[in-house]
Amino acid sequence: MKKLLTYLPLTLLMAFVMMMATSCSKTSDLSMQEDIDKMLEFTADATDEAEDVAYKLAYDEELWDDSTGFRTAGSDAEHRAADYLAEEFEKIGLSDVKKEPVTVDKWQFNEAYMNISYSDKNGQKKELNIDDMVSYAAQGTKQLGGDYSSLGIVDMGTGTEAEYQAYYEENDCTDMSGKIVLVGVDQWNEVWIDGPYMEAAVQGAEAIVSYSVGGYAQYDEDTINIQDICAPDMKMPCTSISKNEAEKIQKILKSGKNISAELYVDNEVGSQNGTSYNVTGTIKGTENTGQRIIVAGHYDKYFYGFEDDCTAVGLATGIAKAIIDSGYQPANDIVFIAHGAEEWGRFDTSTDWAIGSWEMITTAHPQWQGSTLALINFEMPSVDSFNDVGIMRTSYELGEIGNTLFSSGLINEVDSFYKDGVEVKNDDQELPRTDCISYQFNGVPAFMPRQEDKTEWSQNRYHTPKDDDNVDDDKGDGVHSKELLEYQLSLYSALAMYIDGTPALALDFNSRCDDFEAAIEDTEKYASKESVAAYKDALEELRESAQENLAAAKDINSDYEKAYREDDKEAMKAAREKGTEHNTKALAAFKYVQDQFMGLADYGDIELHHKGLQNNLDLYTGVVDAISDGEITEDDVWLASEINGYYEYYAYLYSDEVCALSNGLLMNDKVESNWGSNKMTLAIKDSWKTTKNMYAKWNEGVTDPAAYEGFAEEYKGYIDILKADLQEFVNSETEAMKQLKDMI
């Protein structure tokens, strides 16, 4: 799973409906009630299976690549784990079990350490040995060759261009050749590792050793954090150590003499040279609908990765076992997938995660597009972060199904883990952090349980060795709960069976219309009144069709239930066939929405195309207003940092080379096919030059407003470009709404 910087526009208010997961009313008389009740008899044993799989994936050293537990894209350990999972899938009774190969950039971390030799203030020779070190997806010293046995080491603060320039002036040099740079990073509040990594490479460093100065790895100062690198292959080692180890190095640099560092990193990486396996198994459908439901998690990991994401794969396996053991025979295929290469799998892109799933739905099984009813995906499903309310997060159009499940009475016999029930949130904003995005962008709507407020758990444990089987509340940040795991297993098994049991997928395009309506608010600032009016007219007509489409799905399902109660097998078959026909059209419309309307407002936030541009236009306009009001302040100058989803922030910190690289990564200049390709609709790639020059002027001490007039004019030029693009999108979205109306 990818955790992004926590920069989210305040305007992204998420509508939700709270449904109680417990009720004192009787269970339903729906056709799938008896099957769900039978399945619930097997959840205890199935949860034991889920726990066993989770512990095996997390703690069996045979399934690790290095001593810390890494299992990464296309690595030997990922291959061994795929073998284990295929055996487990077969053991519990899944059919057609396969290891489906997909191509990724291979990453296998084997070992890393650093030894620093020095003389103390008394002239005594000493050595600091740092074995508690891990590598990012970057080249290793072993693979690069060369001599890394006698290097200098420099504390470069946070690794900005200005800090390098200050070092050069003080030490009368021009680059960092022959030196390792030590850099502190705060990837929660400041910048991702890609910025310091690329800057160190541009400055000619031999390697970068990073540590957390805030944000992540807050469990204690001995905790190491690792993330995906979102960068090109810079042919330079990039490692991570704890804050305590970094402080030991800093003390040596302050008082030691004759300092010499030896770095060793064995880290195998390459471009499109790896094979990752998505392990699949199926409960075959009985009615040859050509449709399927997918239940999934990912099995690559950092450190133990117990919650992220070994418990998720365990949960998917447990759901399969509960359904199989209950004897349920689905109408549609139910496919269970353990995805590889979720945490990382591609150089040269800002969207370098969810690569295994992207290749699965686009290369291995493109025929699943348009015929997959839903993806039920799990990320950290058994972390009890002490919430009174649980969350079922869905694609906009699936919220109706989640709400109906809770209100139907089907799961009234399931005691809710959450005191105040579960909220169904039909919005997109958490899905890009997971494999859900690969499927949604290819026309598969998604469900995922995902709490919003795991902040303390994430800051303390996420992507650290403290993502373990913690069951004691030692930090008050969250614990592993087998009880929660069983609740998730019961709830999402029932959800899969409910979707399977209803012939027509009740996609609610009204919810997407709500998103479209919110997006057009204030658009008249940048687009013509006539085009906005036409957009709104088309939206109203679309709403009518959306309501009719949902009503049609409900009618089909009602007919099926009536036939079930009357034991009319022919009528049930007819309703099922009618539902399959309805689903083909509805899923085609869902994919059309993703293709024609939805983009990325930065590397992880889904947004309507014109709204992404509008957000950026608001920012550019705000900067122009701020530097044109007759007074220049530091806040005015820094306001531009928010542009392009905060990618403009790099203009304040890093060199021209890094800024250009960063914007190329944002736009996927070198990657033709991943889920971010052709989706970044907001960026003016070179506006960072204006921002960088404006910041340089401020750093010269210039506060005369006249000196900033040229920058204001350049920003106005970007505004003109974006306004033209926005107008085109408003027009194209209007026409697409008309087409969508006819499709549904």
C-alpha positions in Angstrom: 0.0 0.0 0.0 1.1 3.5 -0.8 0.8 6.2 1.9 1.0 9.6 0.3 1.8 13.0 1.7 -1.2 14.2 3.6 -2.0 17.2 1.4 -5.7 17.0 0.6 -7.8 19.9 -0.6 -10.3 20.9 2.1 -13.0 21.0 -0.6 -13.0 17.2 -0.9 -15.9 16.6 1.5 -17.0 13.0 1.3 -20.7 12.2 1.5 -21.6 9.1 3.4 -24.5 7.2 4.7 -24.1 5.4 8.0 -25.7 2.0 8.2 -25.8 0.0 11.4 -24.1 -3.4 11.0 -26.3 -4.8 13.8 -30.0 -4.7 14.1 -32.7 -6.1 16.3 -34.9 -6.8 13.3 -35.3 -10.3 11.9 -33.1 -11.6 9.1 -34.3 -11.2 5.5 -36.3 -13.5 3.2 -33.9 -12.9 0.4 -32.7 -15.9 -1.7 -29.1 -15.8 -0.4 -30.1 -15.6 3.3 -29.8 -19.3 3.9 -26.5 -19.6 2.1 -25.1 -16.6 4.1 -26.3 -18.1 7.4 -24.6 -21.4 6.5 -21.4 -19.6 5.6 -21.4 -17.9 9.0 -21.2 -21.3 10.7 -17.7 -21.7 9.2 -16.1 -18.3 10.0 -14.3 -19.4 13.1 -12.3 -22.1 11.3 -11.8 -19.8 8.3 -10.4 -17.0 10.6 -7.9 -19.5 12.0 -6.9 -20.2 8.4 -6.6 -16.5 7.7 -4.4 -16.1 10.8 -2.2 -19.0 9.8 -1.6 -17.6 6.3 -0.9 -14.2 7.7 1.7 -15.5 10.2 3.3 -17.7 7.6 3.7 -14.8 5.1 4.9 -12.4 7.7 7.3 -14.5 9.8 8.5 -17.6 7.9 12.1 -16.6 7.1 12.0 -18.9 4.0 9.6 -16.3 2.5 12.0 -13.4 3.1 14.7 -12.0 0.9 16.8 -10.5 3.7 17.1 -10.7 7.4 14.5 -7.9 8.0 11.7 -9.6 6.1 11.5 -7.8 2.8 9.6 -9.5 0.0 9.6 -7.2 -3.1 8.7 -7.1 -6.8 9.8 -10.2 -8.7 12.2 -11.3 -6.0 13.2 -14.8 -5.1 11.1 -14.5 -1.9 8.1 -13.3 -3.8 8.4 -16.4 -6.0 8.7 -18.7 -3.0 5.7 -17.1 -1.4 3.7 -17.5 -4.6 4.5 -21.2 -4.5 3.3 -21.4 -0.9 0.1 -19.5 -1.7 -0.7 -21.7 -4.7 -0.4 -24.7 -2.5 -2.6 -23.1 0.2 -5.2 -22.2 -2.4 -5.4 -25.7 -3.6 -5.5 -27.1 -0.1 -8.6 -25.2 0.8 -10.3 -26.3 -2.3 -10.0 -23.5 -4.9 -10.0 -24.6 -8.5 -8.0 -23.5 -11.5 -5.1 -22.3 -9.2 -2.5 -20.5 -11.1 0.6 -18.4 -10.7 0.0 -15.7 -13.3 3.2 -14.1 -14.5 3.4 -10.4 -15.1 6.4 -8.2 -16.0 7.8 -5.7 -13.4 11.0 -3.9 -12.6 12.7 -6.5 -10.4 13.7 -5.5 -6.9 15.4 -7.8 -4.5 17.1 -6.5 -1.3 19.6 -8.9 0.2 21.8 -7.0 2.6 23.2 -3.6 3.5 25.7 -2.3 6.1 28.1 0.6 6.7 31.3 0.7 8.7 32.8 4.0 9.7 36.4 4.2 10.8 37.6 7.2 12.7 39.9 8.6 15.4 38.4 10.1 18.5 39.6 13.3 20.1 42.3 11.4 22.0 43.6 9.9 18.7 42.2 6.5 19.5 41.1 4.5 16.5 37.4 3.4 16.6 34.8 2.0 14.4 31.0 2.3 14.1 29.3 -0.7 12.5 25.8 -0.1 11.3 24.1 -3.4 10.4 20.5 -2.1 10.9 20.2 -0.7 7.4 17.8 -1.3 4.5 17.8 -0.2 0.9 15.2 1.6 -1.2 14.6 0.4 -4.8 18.0 1.7 -6.0 21.2 0.2 -7.2 23.5 -1.6 -4.8 27.2 -1.1 -4.4 27.7 -4.8 -5.2 25.8 -4.4 -8.5 27.4 -1.1 -9.4 30.9 -2.3 -8.8 33.6 0.3 -7.9 35.3 1.0 -4.6 32.9 1.9 -1.8 35.4 1.0 0.9 37.0 4.4 1.6 34.4 7.2 1.3 33.9 10.4 3.0 30.6 11.0 4.7 28.8 14.4 5.0 25.7 15.4 7.0 23.7 17.2 4.4 20.7 18.1 6.6 17.6 17.6 4.5 19.4 17.4 1.2 18.3 20.5 -0.5 20.1 22.3 -3.3 20.9 25.2 -1.0 22.5 22.9 1.6 24.8 21.5 -1.1 25.7 25.0 -2.3 26.5 26.1 1.2 28.8 23.0 1.7 30.6 23.8 -1.6 31.2 27.4 -0.6 32.5 26.4 2.8 34.7 23.5 1.6 35.9 25.0 -1.7 34.5 22.2 -3.9 31.9 21.7 -6.6 30.4 18.3 -6.2 30.0 15.4 -3.8 32.2 12.9 -5.6 33.8 10.4 -3.2 31.2 11.1 -0.5 28.2 9.5 1.1 25.5 12.1 2.1 23.5 11.6 5.3 20.0 13.2 4.9 17.0 13.5 7.2 13.6 13.1 5.6 10.0 13.7 6.8 7.9 11.9 4.2 4.6 12.6 5.9 4.8 16.4 6.1 7.6 17.5 3.7 8.9 15.5 0.7 9.1 11.9 -0.5 12.4 10.2 -0.7 12.6 10.8 -4.4 13.6 14.5 -3.9 16.6 13.9 -1.7 17.6 10.8 -3.7 17.6 12.6 -7.1 19.4 15.7 -5.7 22.1 13.6 -4.2 22.7 11.9 -7.5 22.6 15.2 -9.4 25.2 16.5 -7.0 27.5 13.6 -7.7 27.3 11.7 -4.4 28.4 8.1 -4.2 25.4 7.2 -2.1 22.7 8.6 0.1 21.9 7.3 3.6 18.5 8.6 4.9 16.7 8.6 8.2 13.3 9.9 9.4 13.3 13.2 11.1 9.5 13.2 11.5 6.3 11.9 10.1 6.9 8.2 9.8 8.9 5.8 12.1 7.7 7.6 15.2 7.4 4.5 17.3 10.9 5.2 18.7 14.2 6.5 17.5 15.5 3.0 16.7 12.7 2.5 14.1 13.5 2.4 10.4 11.0 3.4 7.7 11.0 2.6 4.0 8.8 3.8 1.1 8.5 3.4 -2.6 11.1 5.6 -4.4 9.0 7.2 -7.2 12.1 8.0 -9.3 14.3 7.0 -12.2 17.1 4.6 -11.6 19.9 7.1 -10.7 22.6 4.4 -10.5 23.3 5.3 -6.9 22.6 3.4 -3.6 19.9 4.8 -1.4 19.5 3.4 2.1 17.6 4.0 5.3 18.7 3.8 8.9 17.2 4.8 12.3 17.4 8.2 13.8 19.6 6.9 16.6 22.1 5.5 14.2 22.1 8.8 12.3 22.8 10.6 15.5 25.8 8.4 16.2 27.2 9.3 12.7 26.6 13.0 13.4 28.5 12.8 16.6 31.4 11.2 14.8 31.3 13.9 12.1 31.4 16.6 14.8 34.3 15.3 16.9 36.0 12.6 15.0 39.0 12.7 12.7 40.3 10.7 9.8 36.8 9.5 9.1 36.3 6.9 6.4 33.2 5.0 5.5 32.7 1.7 3.9 29.2 1.0 2.4 28.0 -2.3 1.2 24.6 -2.8 -0.4 23.4 -5.9 -2.2 20.3 -4.8 -4.0 19.2 -6.2 -7.3 17.1 -3.9 -9.4 16.4 -3.6 -13.1 14.1 -2.3 -15.8 11.4 -4.6 -17.0 13.6 -7.6 -16.1 11.4 -9.2 -13.4 8.5 -11.5 -13.2 6.0 -11.1 -10.4 3.3 -13.7 -9.8 -0.4 -12.9 -9.1 -1.6 -16.1 -7.5 -5.2 -16.9 -8.4 -7.8 -19.5 -7.4 -11.5 -19.7 -8.3 -14.8 -20.9 -7.0 -16.4 -21.7 -10.3 -19.8 -20.2 -11.1 -22.6 -22.6 -12.0 -24.5 -20.5 -14.5 -21.8 -19.6 -17.1 -22.5 -15.9 -16.9 -19.0 -14.9 -17.9 -18.9 -12.6 -14.9 -16.8 -12.7 -11.8 -16.2 -11.2 -8.4 -12.6 -10.7 -7.3 -11.4 -10.9 -3.7 -7.8 -9.8 -3.2 -4.9 -8.5 -1.2 -1.1 -8.2 -1.9 1.7 -10.3 -0.5 4.8 -8.2 -1.2 5.9 -6.3 1.8 8.5 -4.4 3.8 9.8 -5.9 7.0 7.3 -8.3 8.6 4.4 -6.5 6.9 2.0 -8.3 9.1 -0.9 -5.8 8.6 0.4 -4.4 5.3 -0.6 -6.8 3.8 -0.1 -10.3 5.1 -3.4 -10.3 7.0 -5.2 -9.1 3.9 -4.0 -12.2 1.9 -4.9 -14.3 4.9 -8.4 -12.7 5.0 -8.9 -13.4 1.2 -7.9 -17.0 1.8 -10.2 -17.3 4.8 -13.1 -15.9 2.8 -12.5 -18.6 0.2 -12.4 -21.3 2.9 -15.6 -20.1 4.6 -17.5 -20.1 1.3 -16.1 -23.4 0.1 -16.7 -25.1 3.4 -20.3 -23.9 3.5 -20.9 -25.7 0.2 -22.1 -22.5 -1.5 -22.3 -22.7 -5.3 -22.1 -19.2 -6.8 -23.8 -18.2 -10.0 -20.7 -16.3 -11.1 -17.0 -17.1 -10.7 -15.5 -15.8 -7.4 -11.8 -15.3 -8.1 -9.3 -14.9 -5.2 -6.0 -13.1 -6.0 -2.8 -12.5 -4.0 -1.3 -9.7 -5.9 2.5 -9.2 -6.2 4.4 -5.9 -6.8 1.9 -3.6 -5.0 4.4 -1.6 -2.9 6.7 -0.9 -5.9 7.3 -2.3 -9.3 8.4 0.4 -11.8 11.1 3.1 -12.2 10.6 6.4 -14.1 7.1 7.2 -12.7 5.4 8.9 -9.8 2.8 6.1 -9.8 5.2 3.2 -9.2 3.0 1.1 -7.0 0.1 -1.3 -7.8 2.1 -2.5 -10.8 1.3 -6.2 -10.4 -2.5 -5.5 -10.3 -2.2 -3.1 -13.3 -0.5 -5.8 -15.4 -3.1 -8.3 -14.2 -6.1 -6.4 -15.5 -4.4 -4.9 -18.6 -2.1 -7.6 -19.9 -2.8 -10.9 -18.2 -6.6 -10.6 -18.2 -7.9 -7.7 -20.3 -11.0 -9.8 -20.9 -12.0 -9.2 -17.2 -12.7 -5.6 -18.1 -16.4 -5.1 -18.6 -17.3 -8.5 -17.1 -16.1 -8.2 -13.5 -18.9 -7.2 -11.1 -16.7 -5.9 -8.3 -13.2 -6.1 -6.7 -13.2 -6.6 -2.9 -9.7 -5.5 -1.9 -8.1 -5.5 1.6 -5.4 -3.4 3.1 -4.5 -3.6 6.8 -8.0 -5.2 7.5 -7.3 -6.3 11.1 -5.8 -3.1 12.7 -8.1 -2.1 15.6 -7.4 1.6 15.9 -10.1 2.0 18.5 -12.8 3.4 16.3 -16.5 3.3 17.2 -17.4 3.3 13.5 -16.0 1.1 10.8 -15.8 2.1 7.1 -16.7 0.3 3.9 -15.2 2.5 1.2 -16.4 2.1 -2.3 -16.3 3.5 -5.8 -19.0 6.1 -6.1 -21.4 3.8 -8.0 -21.2 0.9 -5.4 -22.4 2.8 -2.4 -26.0 1.7 -3.0 -25.0 -2.0 -2.8 -23.1 -1.5 0.4 -26.0 0.3 2.0 -28.5 -2.3 0.8 -26.5 -5.1 2.3 -26.7 -3.6 5.7 -30.4 -2.6 5.5 -31.4 -5.9 4.0 -31.2 -8.0 7.2 -28.8 -10.4 5.6 -26.1 -9.9 8.2 -28.3 -9.2 11.2 -26.9 -12.3 12.8 -23.3 -10.9 12.6 -22.3 -9.0 15.7 -20.7 -5.8 14.6 -17.1 -5.2 15.8 -17.9 -1.5 15.8 -20.1 -0.1 18.5 -21.8 2.4 16.1 -21.8 0.2 13.0 -20.2 0.8 9.6 -20.3 3.8 7.3 -20.5 3.2 3.6 -18.5 5.9 1.9 -18.9 6.1 -1.8 -16.0 8.1 -2.9 -12.7 7.5 -4.7 -10.1 9.2 -2.6 -8.5 6.3 -0.8 -8.6 3.9 -3.7 -5.5 5.1 -5.5 -3.4 4.2 -2.5 -4.0 0.5 -3.3 -4.5 -2.1 -6.0 -8.1 -0.8 -6.3 -6.9 1.9 -8.7 -5.7 -0.5 -11.3 -9.0 -2.2 -11.5 -11.2 0.9 -11.2 -9.4 2.7 -14.0 -10.1 -0.4 -16.1 -13.8 -0.5 -15.4 -14.0 -2.7 -12.3 -15.8 -1.0 -9.3 -14.2 -1.6 -5.9 -14.9 -2.1 -2.3 -12.4 -1.8 0.5 -12.6 -1.5 4.3 -10.3 1.3 5.2 -10.3 3.5 8.3 -9.4 7.2 7.7 -8.0 7.7 11.1 -5.1 5.3 11.5 -2.8 8.3 11.7 -1.0 7.2 14.9 -0.6 3.6 13.7 0.7 4.8 10.3 3.1 7.3 11.8 4.4 4.8 14.3 4.4 1.5 12.4 3.6 1.8 8.7 6.4 0.4 6.6 8.6 -0.3 9.7 9.5 -3.4 11.6 6.7 -2.4 14.1 4.1 -3.5 11.5 4.0 -6.8 13.5 1.5 -9.0 15.3 1.1 -6.4 18.0 -1.8 -7.3 20.3 -0.8 -5.1 23.3 -1.8 -1.5 23.4 1.7 -0.3 24.1 1.4 3.0 22.2 -2.4 3.5 22.0 -2.1 3.6 18.2 -3.8 0.3 17.3 -3.5 -3.4 17.8 -4.0 -6.5 15.8 -7.4 -8.0 16.4 -8.4 -11.5 15.5 -12.0 -10.5 16.4 -11.9 -7.7 13.9 -10.4 -10.1 11.3 -13.4 -12.5 11.8 -15.8 -9.7 11.5 -14.3 -8.6 8.2 -14.3 -12.1 7.0 -18.0 -12.5 7.9 -19.0 -9.1 6.4 -17.1 -9.3 3.1 -17.9 -13.0 2.6 -21.6 -12.0 2.9 -21.0 -9.0 0.5 -19.5 -11.3 -2.1 -22.4 -13.7 -1.8 -24.9 -10.9 -1.9 -23.4 -9.5 -5.1 -23.3 -13.0 -6.6 -26.9 -13.6 -5.6 -28.4 -10.5 -7.2 -28.6 -10.9 -11.0 -28.3 -7.2 -11.7 -25.4 -5.1 -10.4 -27.2 -2.1 -8.9 -24.6 0.6 -9.9 -25.8 4.0 -8.7 -24.7 6.6 -11.3 -26.6 9.2 -9.3 -23.7 9.3 -6.9 -21.3 10.0 -9.8 -23.7 12.7 -10.9 -23.3 14.2 -7.4 -19.6 14.3 -8.0 -20.1 16.0 -11.4 -22.4 18.6 -9.9 -19.9 19.4 -7.1 -17.2 19.7 -9.7 -19.0 22.4 -11.8 -19.3 24.7 -8.8 -17.4 28.0 -9.5 -16.3 26.8 -12.9 -17.8 29.9 -14.5 -14.7 31.7 -13.2 -12.8 30.1 -16.0 -15.2 28.7 -18.6 -18.0 30.4 -20.5 -21.4 30.7 -18.9 -22.9 29.0 -21.9 -20.7 25.9 -21.6 -21.4 25.6 -17.9 -25.1 25.9 -18.5 -24.9 23.2 -21.2 -22.9 21.0 -18.8 -25.7 21.4 -16.1 -28.4 20.6 -18.6 -26.6 17.5 -19.7 -26.2 16.5 -16.1 -29.9 16.8 -15.3 -30.7 14.6 -18.3 -28.0 12.1 -17.1 -29.6 12.0 -13.6 -32.9 10.9 -15.1 -31.2 8.1 -16.9 -29.2 7.2 -13.8 -32.3 6.9 -11.8 -34.0 4.8 -14.4 -30.9 2.5 -14.7 -30.9 1.9 -10.9 -34.6 1.3 -10.9 -34.2 -1.2 -13.8 -31.5 -3.1 -11.8 -33.8 -3.2 -8.7 -36.7 -4.4 -10.8 -34.6 -7.3 -12.2 -33.5 -8.3 -8.7 -37.1 -8.0 -7.4 -38.3 -10.3 -10.2 -35.6 -12.8 -9.3 -36.6 -12.8 -5.6 -40.3 -13.1 -6.5 -39.5 -16.1 -8.7 -37.3 -17.6 -5.9 -40.2 -17.3 -3.4 -42.5 -19.0 -5.9 -39.9 -21.6 -6.8 -40.1 -20.7 -10.4 -36.8 -21.9 -11.8 -37.5 -20.7 -15.3 -38.4 -17.2 -14.1 -35.2 -17.2 -12.0 -33.1 -18.2 -15.0 -34.8 -15.4 -17.1 -34.1 -12.8 -14.5 -30.4 -14.0 -14.3 -30.0 -13.7 -18.0 -31.6 -10.2 -18.0 -29.3 -9.2 -15.2 -26.2 -10.3 -17.1 -27.3 -8.3 -20.0 -27.9 -5.3 -17.8 -24.5 -5.7 -16.2 -22.7 -5.7 -19.5 -24.2 -2.3 -20.3 -23.7 -0.9 -16.8 -20.1 -2.0 -16.5 -19.4 -0.5 -20.0 -20.8 2.8 -18.7 -18.7 2.5 -15.5 -15.6 2.2 -17.6 -16.7 5.0 -19.9 -16.9 7.2 -16.8 -13.3 6.3 -15.9 -12.0 6.8 -19.4 -13.8 10.0 -20.3 -14.1 11.9 -17.0 -11.7 10.8 -14.3 -8.1 12.0 -14.0 -5.6 12.5 -11.2 -5.2 15.8 -9.4 -1.8 14.7 -8.4 -0.2 11.3 -8.1 -2.9 9.9 -5.8 -6.1 11.8 -5.9 -8.9 11.0 -8.4 -10.6 14.0 -9.8 -12.9 15.0 -12.6 -10.6 16.3 -15.4 -11.9 19.9 -15.4 -12.0 20.0 -11.6 -8.3 19.1 -11.4 -7.5 22.0 -13.7 -9.9 24.3 -11.8 -8.1 23.5 -8.6 -4.8 24.4 -10.1 -6.3 27.6 -11.7 -7.4 28.7 -8.3 -3.8 28.2 -7.0 -2.2 30.1 -9.9 -4.8 32.9 -9.6 -4.1 33.1 -5.9 -0.4 33.5 -6.5 -1.0 36.2 -9.0 -3.3 38.1 -6.7 -0.8 37.7 -3.8 2.2 39.1 -5.6 0.2 41.9 -7.3 -1.4 43.5 -4.2 1.4 46.0 -3.7 3.1 44.1 -0.9 5.3 40.9 -1.1 5.5 38.6 1.9 7.1 35.3 2.5 3.7 33.6 2.6 2.9 35.1 -0.8 6.1 33.6 -2.3 5.5 30.2 -0.8 1.8 30.1 -1.9 2.9 28.6 -5.3 4.2 25.5 -3.5 0.7 24.0 -3.6 0.6 24.0 -7.5 0.4 20.7 -9.3 -0.5 18.7 -6.2 2.4 20.2 -4.2 4.9 19.0 -6.8 5.8 22.7 -7.2 7.1 22.5 -3.7 10.2 20.9 -5.2 11.0 24.3 -6.9 11.9 25.7 -3.5 14.2 22.9 -2.5 15.9 21.3 -5.4 18.0 21.9 -8.5 16.7 22.5 -12.0 17.6 19.0 -12.9 15.6 17.5 -10.1 12.6 19.7 -10.8 12.6 18.7 -14.4 12.9 15.0 -13.5 10.2 15.3 -11.0 7.7 16.8 -13.4 8.6 14.2 -16.0 7.8 11.5 -13.4 4.5 13.2 -12.6 3.5 13.1 -16.2 4.8 9.6 -16.8 7.0 10.8 -19.7 8.8 7.5 -19.9 6.1 5.0 -19.0 3.4 4.3 -21.5 1.3 2.0 -19.5 0.5 2.2 -15.8 -2.5 3.6 -13.9 -1.1 7.2 -13.9 -0.4 7.2 -17.7 -2.4 9.9 -19.5 -4.3 10.7 -16.3 -2.3 13.7 -14.9 -4.4 16.4 -16.4 -3.5 19.3 -14.2 0.2 20.0 -14.6 2.0 22.8 -16.4 5.3 21.0 -16.6 7.6 24.0 -16.6 5.9 26.5 -14.3 8.4 25.4 -11.6 10.9 27.6 -13.4 8.9 30.7 -12.6 8.4 29.6 -9.1 12.1 28.8 -8.6 13.1 32.2 -10.0 10.6 34.0 -7.8 11.9 32.2 -4.7 15.5 33.1 -5.7 14.4 36.8 -6.0 12.9 36.6 -2.5 16.1 35.0 -1.1 18.1 37.9 -2.5 16.1 40.1 -0.1 14.0 41.8 -2.9 10.6 42.9 -1.6 9.8 45.6 -4.2 6.5 44.5 -5.8 7.7 45.8 -9.2 10.4 43.1 -9.2 7.6 40.4 -9.2 5.5 41.8 -12.0 7.3 39.6 -14.5 6.5 36.5 -12.5 2.9 37.5 -12.3 2.8 37.8 -16.0 4.3 34.3 -16.5 1.7 32.9 -14.1 -1.0 34.6 -16.1 0.3 32.8 -19.2 -0.1 29.5 -17.4 -3.6 30.5 -16.4 -4.4 31.2 -20.0 -3.2 27.8 -21.0 -5.1 26.0 -18.3 -8.3 28.0 -19.0 -8.2 26.9 -22.6 -7.7 23.3 -21.5 -10.4 23.6 -18.9 -12.9 24.9 -21.5 -12.1 21.9 -23.7 -12.7 19.5 -20.8 -16.0 21.2 -19.9 -17.2 20.8 -23.5 -15.9 17.2 -23.8 -17.4 16.3 -20.4 -20.8 17.7 -21.5 -20.7 15.6 -24.7 -19.6 12.6 -22.7 -22.5 13.0 -20.3 -24.8 12.8 -23.3 -23.1 9.7 -24.5 -23.2 8.2 -21.0 -27.0 8.9 -20.8 -27.6 6.8 -23.9 -25.3 4.0 -22.5 -27.2 3.6 -19.3 
